[in-house]
Amino acid sequence: MAFWNEAASEPRRAHRFLLHIPLLTLDGEAINMQYLAKTVTKPSYTIGETEHKFLGNTYYYPGAVTWETVSATLVNAVAPDGNKILYQALYSSGYFDPNDQGNFFGGGGPTDDQVGPGTPNKASALNAMGSVLIREIDGFGADVGTWKLNNPWLTNVKFGDLDYSSEDLLNLELTMRYDWATYTSGDGVTMNAAGMTEEMARGMAASVPGRSAE
């Protein structure tokens, strides 16, 4: 069934998506930034390789999987204040600026929930982001696939460049690191080793010498 001669089958479209970053806040209040998203890259992975040389030949073996960073571009709005949202996200990740550190060592001491002047850490960074979702949708708004970034945190933020000669919208550019991505298809099936279909499992078994496909 090809999409060019069957109306019920159609290709995915680059402009049909929703980006959900649930825990970004402004002064402690949750902010819906879905409508500000302009672009987002989907997750991608690289499988490392190890080579072995023997008698003039080279053989390769698969290694560890590395999930690559995801980048997003959002409109930098006045309300909600995009600069402020992402500036506060930095502090929510555990950052203490030199003034904060100076106040501590100058005798201010820790707050009730702070042992000392900390640094960005994974637990705080994850709490500043939540589970990021990239939803691909169809023309009716129904999900055709959802990517979930597991344990995401911000590694790079750009607030946009000012230019007297430009009338363009100012953008925010985000780069997110995560441990791995989970994909759920439009029919609600999450793709993982435990959720593989029986047909897929049989196909894998049949391809391995000595393993039964039953």
C-alpha positions as CSV (number, residue, x, y, z in Angstrom):
1,M,0.0,0.0,0.0
2,A,1.8,3.1,-1.2
3,F,1.0,6.6,0.1
4,W,0.9,8.1,-3.4
5,N,-2.1,6.0,-4.5
6,E,-3.8,5.2,-1.2
7,A,-5.3,8.1,0.8
8,A,-5.3,6.2,4.1
9,S,-1.5,5.8,3.9
10,E,0.6,8.9,4.0
11,P,4.2,9.9,4.8
12,R,5.2,11.6,8.0
13,R,5.4,15.3,7.7
14,A,8.2,17.4,9.2
15,H,5.8,20.1,10.5
16,R,3.5,17.8,12.4
17,F,5.0,17.5,15.9
18,L,4.7,18.6,19.5
19,L,7.6,19.1,21.8
20,H,6.8,18.6,25.5
21,I,9.3,19.7,28.2
22,P,7.1,19.3,31.3
23,L,9.2,20.7,34.2
24,L,10.6,23.9,32.8
25,T,9.1,26.6,35.0
26,L,8.9,30.4,35.4
27,D,9.1,31.5,39.0
28,G,8.0,28.0,40.1
29,E,4.9,27.9,37.8
30,A,4.7,25.2,35.0
31,I,4.9,26.7,31.5
32,N,3.4,25.3,28.3
33,M,6.1,26.0,25.7
34,Q,4.8,23.6,23.0
35,Y,3.5,26.4,20.8
36,L,6.9,28.1,20.9
37,A,8.8,25.2,19.3
38,K,10.1,25.7,15.8
39,T,12.4,22.7,15.2
40,V,13.6,19.6,17.0
41,T,16.0,16.9,16.0
42,K,14.8,13.3,16.7
43,P,17.0,10.9,18.7
44,S,19.8,9.1,16.9
45,Y,22.3,6.5,18.0
46,T,25.8,5.3,17.2
47,I,27.1,1.8,17.8
48,G,30.8,1.8,18.5
49,E,33.1,-0.7,16.8
50,T,36.3,-2.6,17.7
51,E,38.6,-4.0,15.1
52,H,40.7,-7.0,15.0
53,K,43.5,-7.5,12.4
54,F,44.6,-11.0,11.3
55,L,46.8,-11.9,8.4
56,G,46.2,-8.9,6.3
57,N,42.4,-8.7,7.0
58,T,40.4,-6.5,9.3
59,Y,37.3,-7.7,11.2
60,Y,34.9,-5.5,13.1
61,Y,32.8,-6.2,16.1
62,P,29.9,-4.0,17.5
63,G,30.5,-2.2,20.7
64,A,28.6,0.1,23.1
65,V,25.6,2.2,22.0
66,T,25.8,6.0,22.4
67,W,22.6,8.1,22.0
68,E,23.4,11.4,20.3
69,T,22.2,14.8,21.7
70,V,18.9,16.3,20.6
71,S,18.7,20.0,19.6
72,A,15.6,22.2,19.7
73,T,14.8,25.7,18.6
74,L,12.1,27.7,20.3
75,V,10.8,31.2,19.8
76,N,12.2,33.5,22.5
77,A,9.0,35.1,23.8
78,V,8.5,38.2,26.0
79,A,5.7,36.4,27.9
80,P,6.5,33.8,29.0
81,D,10.0,35.2,29.3
82,G,12.2,32.7,27.5
83,N,15.4,34.2,28.8
84,K,14.2,33.9,32.4
85,I,12.9,30.3,32.0
86,L,16.2,29.0,30.8
87,Y,18.3,31.1,33.2
88,Q,16.3,29.8,36.1
89,A,16.7,26.2,34.7
90,L,20.5,26.7,35.1
91,Y,20.1,27.4,38.9
92,S,17.6,24.6,39.2
93,S,20.3,22.3,37.9
94,G,22.4,23.0,41.0
95,Y,24.4,26.0,39.8
96,F,25.8,28.5,42.3
97,D,27.2,31.7,40.8
98,P,30.2,33.5,42.3
99,N,28.0,35.8,44.3
100,D,26.1,32.8,45.8
101,Q,29.4,31.2,46.7
102,G,30.7,34.4,48.1
103,N,27.7,34.8,50.3
104,F,28.1,31.3,51.6
105,F,31.8,31.5,52.4
106,G,31.4,35.1,53.7
107,G,29.3,33.8,56.6
108,G,25.8,33.5,55.1
109,G,25.8,29.7,55.6
110,P,23.6,27.1,53.9
111,T,19.8,27.3,53.6
112,D,17.6,24.8,55.3
113,D,17.8,22.4,52.3
114,Q,21.4,23.1,51.2
115,V,24.4,21.5,52.8
116,G,26.9,23.7,51.0
117,P,27.6,25.6,47.8
118,G,26.8,22.9,45.3
119,T,27.5,22.4,41.6
120,P,25.3,21.2,38.7
121,N,24.4,17.6,39.3
122,K,22.3,15.0,37.6
123,A,19.5,14.7,40.1
124,S,18.8,18.5,40.1
125,A,19.3,18.8,36.3
126,L,16.7,16.0,35.7
127,N,14.2,17.7,38.0
128,A,14.6,20.9,36.0
129,M,13.5,19.1,32.8
130,G,11.4,16.1,33.4
131,S,10.8,13.4,30.7
132,V,11.0,15.2,27.4
133,L,8.5,13.9,24.7
134,I,8.6,14.5,21.0
135,R,5.2,13.6,19.6
136,E,4.8,13.0,15.9
137,I,1.2,13.5,14.8
138,D,-1.0,13.2,11.7
139,G,-3.3,15.6,10.1
140,F,-6.0,14.9,12.6
141,G,-3.7,15.5,15.6
142,A,-3.4,11.8,16.5
143,D,-0.1,10.4,17.6
144,V,1.8,8.4,14.9
145,G,4.8,7.9,17.1
146,T,6.3,9.3,20.3
147,W,10.0,9.6,21.4
148,K,10.7,9.8,25.1
149,L,14.1,11.1,26.2
150,N,15.1,9.2,29.4
151,N,17.0,11.2,32.0
152,P,17.4,14.4,29.8
153,W,19.3,17.5,30.9
154,L,20.4,20.7,29.2
155,T,24.0,20.8,28.0
156,N,23.9,24.0,26.0
157,V,21.6,27.0,25.8
158,K,21.8,30.0,23.4
159,F,19.5,33.0,24.0
160,G,19.8,34.3,20.4
161,D,21.8,37.0,18.7
162,L,20.6,40.6,18.4
163,D,21.0,42.4,15.1
164,Y,19.9,45.9,14.0
165,S,19.6,44.8,10.4
166,S,17.3,41.9,11.1
167,E,13.5,41.7,11.7
168,D,13.6,37.9,12.4
169,L,12.0,36.4,15.5
170,L,14.6,35.8,18.3
171,N,15.2,32.2,19.0
172,L,16.3,30.0,21.9
173,E,18.5,27.1,21.0
174,L,18.7,24.1,23.4
175,T,20.9,21.0,23.3
176,M,19.8,18.1,25.5
177,R,21.8,15.1,26.6
178,Y,20.0,11.9,27.7
179,D,20.8,8.3,28.6
180,W,18.6,6.6,26.0
181,A,15.4,7.1,24.0
182,T,12.2,5.1,24.0
183,Y,10.0,5.0,21.0
184,T,6.3,4.2,21.1
185,S,4.5,3.7,17.8
186,G,1.1,5.1,17.0
187,D,-0.7,1.9,18.0
188,G,0.8,2.2,21.5
189,V,3.5,-0.5,21.2
190,T,6.7,0.5,22.9
191,M,9.7,-0.8,21.1
192,N,12.1,-2.7,23.4
193,A,13.5,-6.2,23.8
194,A,10.5,-7.3,25.9
195,G,7.9,-5.8,23.6
196,M,9.2,-7.3,20.3
197,T,6.4,-9.1,18.4
198,E,6.4,-12.8,18.0
199,E,7.2,-12.5,14.3
200,M,10.3,-10.4,15.0
201,A,11.5,-12.9,17.6
202,R,11.0,-15.8,15.2
203,G,12.9,-13.9,12.5
204,M,15.8,-13.3,14.8
205,A,15.9,-16.9,15.9
206,A,15.8,-18.1,12.4
207,S,18.8,-16.0,11.5
208,V,21.0,-17.4,14.3
209,P,22.7,-20.8,13.4
210,G,21.6,-23.6,15.7
211,R,18.7,-21.7,17.2
212,S,15.1,-22.9,16.6
213,A,12.6,-20.5,15.0
214,E,9.8,-22.3,16.9
